[in-house]
């Protein structure tokens, strides 16, 4: 991919596949002890993930698979990769290792969000404070709670490359999901941003959006993230509304278009949406409440509402 003209170059052996918002970005690090993919995208893009890996490696097998966290858009291609490459070794953050072993879709949030993730296995965990060798370089694992309480960052000190997952994008960060469950997590977001600043990365590869680098670009991204965080702290309802729109938009990205009644039926049985309706709708009927969120998406240009249809835009 082409980086912004003022960004540091990617280290040799590292490729970034910017994949939009239904699938997270994927990062391929090629070199000893073998080629490793970081984050595998959403399950409906699994064929694309396989094709990207195959095009990069040819007949060579993928040796390793790492997930920065276990949201469905980051690990939905795991099962397909494990089926294609039987010797693939998979590392995940430690917090959800037991849930993966038991395949507890409630704990893993796939049930709650109304999303999909085929079952996969894990072979090892990414312990914060340790390092993993990828492409002949030592990548330090850091805990990155906030967006997901068990997320990790990967930082390579010599090159200054940071793989940030959804802890920092060029323009913000991911939904702070613990807050939707009534658990305080805005402070954790702030602490993770402080950690990123302390690492002084020269190039940031985010979970979504283009990589960015150079002191001004990284400082700008951190400033925008902190400004957004302050807005959410000052007005938690603003964060809730943002999160609800993200959940509906994600399903639209998956389906592209859906009959209005089918989309509403999905939303009415999605636990996160039902939970937030009970907490925040003030007695408003769920269909009216959902319709207003969809209208907000349409007003912002993120969706189109046509007679009988909801369409991604």
C-alpha atoms as one frame of an Amber mdcrd trajectory, in Angstrom:
protein
   0.000   0.000   0.000   1.029   3.645  -0.422   1.828   5.507   2.781   1.317
   9.235   3.302   4.306  10.995   1.729   5.654  12.217   5.073   5.399   8.849
   6.875   8.412   6.635   7.627   8.758   3.659   5.305   7.568   0.240   6.374
  10.400  -2.036   7.541  11.501  -4.722   5.122   9.266  -7.772   5.187   6.192
  -5.940   6.517   3.022  -5.484   4.465  -0.170  -3.678   5.482  -3.524  -4.446
   3.876  -5.948  -1.603   4.547  -9.356  -3.229   4.448 -11.987  -0.684   5.429
 -14.399  -1.013   8.367 -16.144  -4.382   8.110 -12.734  -6.061   8.237  -9.845
  -4.735  10.241  -6.528  -4.041   8.583  -4.236  -7.047   8.304  -0.462  -6.893
   8.737   1.850  -9.532   7.290   5.329  -9.767   8.790   7.533 -12.045   6.692
  10.823 -13.407   7.989  12.137 -15.713  10.704  10.640 -17.660  12.395   8.132
 -17.637   9.518   5.483 -15.372   8.002   2.923 -14.152  10.538  -0.397 -12.390
   9.984  -1.762  -9.924  12.514  -5.567  -9.740  12.499  -7.611 -11.650   9.947
 -10.673  -9.525   9.196 -14.363 -10.402   9.316 -15.673 -13.845   8.411 -17.513
 -12.734   5.275 -14.149 -11.539   3.921 -12.383 -14.826   4.698 -11.886 -15.674
   1.019 -10.284 -12.282   0.510  -8.009 -12.882   3.495  -6.924 -16.241   2.075
  -6.311 -14.687  -1.326  -4.189 -11.880   0.120  -2.050 -14.308   2.098  -1.688
 -16.677  -0.843  -0.700 -13.859  -3.195   1.973 -12.699  -0.747   3.394 -16.123
   0.153   2.806 -18.257  -2.908   3.263 -21.894  -1.946   4.894 -21.094   1.387
   2.704 -21.732   4.426   1.602 -19.083   6.886   3.384 -19.904  10.134   1.765
 -17.594  12.676  -1.465 -15.727  13.356  -1.857 -13.010  16.002  -4.953 -11.113
  17.121  -4.676  -7.706  18.783  -8.090  -8.441  20.310 -10.993 -10.758  19.635
 -13.699  -8.562  18.159 -15.212 -10.273  15.150 -13.757  -7.859  12.590 -10.225
  -8.746  13.756 -10.454 -12.526  14.107 -13.304 -13.606  11.814 -10.841 -15.069
   9.302  -8.993 -17.170  11.884 -10.925 -20.369  11.243 -10.421 -20.197   7.477
  -6.690 -19.594   7.878  -6.361 -22.486  10.331  -8.173 -24.758   7.874  -5.925
 -23.673   4.978  -2.669 -23.899   6.973  -2.864 -26.880   9.372   0.433 -26.036
  11.060  -0.584 -22.456  11.797   0.220 -21.318  15.339  -2.253 -18.787  16.761
  -1.639 -16.278  19.559  -4.422 -14.300  21.261  -4.547 -11.898  24.228  -4.750
 -13.847  27.483  -7.955 -12.364  28.880 -10.291 -14.361  26.658  -8.231 -17.532
  26.270 -10.608 -19.582  28.405 -13.638 -18.222  26.531 -12.050 -19.228  23.225
 -11.269 -22.702  24.541 -14.913 -23.116  25.629 -16.208 -21.052  22.704 -18.343
 -18.877  24.948 -19.966 -16.530  22.434 -21.559 -14.443  25.184 -18.221 -13.628
  26.804 -16.645 -13.106  23.380 -19.512 -10.646  22.555 -20.450 -12.236  19.214
 -23.906 -13.083  20.515 -24.350  -9.673  22.120 -23.439  -7.694  19.010 -25.363
  -9.859  16.551 -22.140 -10.561  14.657 -20.538 -13.787  13.447 -17.215 -15.484
  14.051 -16.536 -19.130  13.121 -14.961 -21.095  15.942 -11.169 -21.128  16.012
  -8.527 -22.456  18.366  -5.574 -20.744  20.011  -2.130 -22.159  20.735  -0.568
 -19.470  22.918  -1.268 -16.124  24.553   0.303 -12.702  24.128   1.498 -11.823
  27.624   1.924  -8.054  28.156   5.455  -7.141  29.135   6.989  -9.900  27.029
   8.202  -9.878  23.434   7.471 -12.033  20.410   9.915 -12.534  17.535   8.363
 -11.614  14.190  10.333 -11.091  11.005  13.596 -11.295  12.896  12.622  -8.424
  15.197  11.477  -8.366  18.799   7.965  -6.940  19.121   7.027  -5.916  22.657
   3.491  -6.718  23.790   1.659  -4.019  25.765  -1.769  -4.200  27.388  -4.158
  -1.711  25.760  -7.453  -1.733  27.680 -10.290   0.639  26.857 -11.949  -0.271
  23.563 -11.585  -3.890  24.667 -10.388  -4.729  28.180  -8.099  -7.497  26.907
  -6.605  -5.810  23.824  -2.868  -5.573  23.232  -0.500  -3.390  21.219   2.628
  -4.592  19.430   5.629  -2.233  19.352   8.974  -2.759  17.661  11.382  -0.331
  19.337  14.156  -0.305  16.725  11.925   0.633  13.782   9.432   2.533  15.934
   6.475   0.712  14.372   3.368   0.388  16.528   0.496  -1.940  15.637  -2.260
  -0.225  17.604  -5.391  -2.248  16.851  -8.407  -0.110  17.743  -6.692   1.766
  20.579  -5.639   4.578  18.232  -6.693   5.459  14.711  -5.672   8.511  12.733
  -9.003  10.048  13.729 -10.082   8.544  17.032 -10.401   5.060  18.501 -12.898
   2.242  18.715 -16.146   2.152  20.677 -15.432   1.760  24.394 -17.490  -1.396
  24.764 -17.144  -1.845  28.542 -18.987   1.462  28.964 -21.997  -0.084  27.205
 -22.009  -2.767  29.900 -22.022  -0.147  32.664 -18.325  -0.602  33.434 -16.072
   2.446  33.670 -13.411   2.317  30.954 -12.819   5.884  29.738  -9.879   6.167
  32.145  -8.372   3.048  30.570  -8.660   4.643  27.139  -6.772   7.666  28.442
  -4.084   5.508  30.029  -3.605   3.598  26.772  -3.227   6.865  24.849  -0.620
   7.934  27.420   1.190   4.625  26.889   1.238   5.132  23.132   2.642   8.628
  23.577   5.362   7.292  25.877   6.426   4.749  23.241   7.060   7.594  20.769
   6.139   5.522  17.710   7.492   6.672  14.380   4.798   4.811  12.424   1.370
   3.688  13.641  -0.509   0.889  11.880  -4.093   1.190  13.137  -6.806  -1.425
  13.117  -8.752   0.640  10.569  -7.658   3.380   8.230  -4.300   4.149   6.702
  -1.005   3.922   8.594   0.379   7.279   9.655   3.697   8.439  11.001   6.084
  11.214  11.762   6.005  13.261  14.994   3.357  15.715  13.814   0.988  13.040
  12.517   1.248  10.899  15.658   0.860  13.916  17.938  -2.146  15.056  15.926
  -3.801  11.647  16.159  -3.269  11.549  19.910  -4.671  15.062  20.298  -7.774
  14.178  18.290  -8.268  10.968  20.279  -7.976  12.832  23.573 -10.400  15.486
  22.407 -12.902  12.802  21.448 -12.386  11.051  24.771 -13.042  14.301  26.646
 -16.293  14.730  24.723 -17.387  11.233  25.730 -16.427  11.777  29.370 -18.338
  15.059  29.472 -21.364  13.541  27.726 -21.529   9.729  28.054 -24.790   9.689
  26.103 -22.843  10.956  23.111 -20.652   7.861  23.297 -23.677   5.600  23.650
 -25.303   7.118  20.580 -22.067   6.753  18.640 -21.772   3.097  19.679 -25.339
   2.329  18.619 -24.743   3.828  15.185 -21.535   1.800  14.863 -23.381  -1.455
  15.625 -26.092  -0.726  13.049 -23.574   0.461  10.459 -21.488  -2.698  10.916
 -24.480  -4.871  10.084 -25.190  -2.690   7.056 -21.598  -3.131   5.924 -22.078
  -6.892   6.216 -25.444  -7.051   4.449 -25.047  -4.016   2.130 -28.823  -3.797
   1.804 -31.709  -5.377   3.680 -35.494  -5.180   3.789 -36.396  -2.649   6.462
 -38.504  -5.165   8.404 -35.700  -7.778   8.364 -33.168  -5.240   9.570 -35.460
  -4.149  12.398 -36.129  -7.788  13.348 -32.370  -8.382  13.631 -31.931  -5.235
  15.732 -34.811  -6.101  18.084 -33.141  -9.399  19.001 -29.553  -8.135  19.289
 -28.726  -8.126  23.027 -26.530  -5.013  23.048 -29.221  -2.998  21.290 -32.006
  -4.334  23.534 -29.889  -3.576  26.605 -29.162  -0.025  25.512 -32.816   0.566
  24.685 -33.801  -0.438  28.204 -31.182   1.850  29.714 -31.499   4.914  27.553
 -34.770   5.062  25.598 -36.861   6.525  28.417 -39.868   4.373  27.633 -39.823
   5.026  23.874 -40.920   2.006  21.843 -37.919   0.076  20.557 -38.987   0.352
  16.907 -39.284   4.134  17.169 -35.949   4.324  18.997 -34.183   2.185  16.379
 -35.790   4.145  13.568 -34.315   7.356  14.936 -30.820   5.850  15.068 -31.207
   4.698  11.467 -32.357   8.198  10.546 -29.224   9.597  12.191 -27.137   7.281
   9.998 -29.021   8.413   6.926 -28.649  12.085   7.836 -24.880  11.634   8.195
 -24.678   9.903   4.807 -23.740   6.507   6.277 -26.972   4.819   5.146 -29.837
   5.286   2.720 -33.461   4.715   3.630 -35.667   3.843   0.700 -39.259   2.590
   0.866 -39.028  -0.833   2.507 -35.199  -0.927   2.438 -32.116  -0.027   4.450
 -29.036   0.391   2.247 -25.403   0.933   3.094 -23.899   4.182   1.833
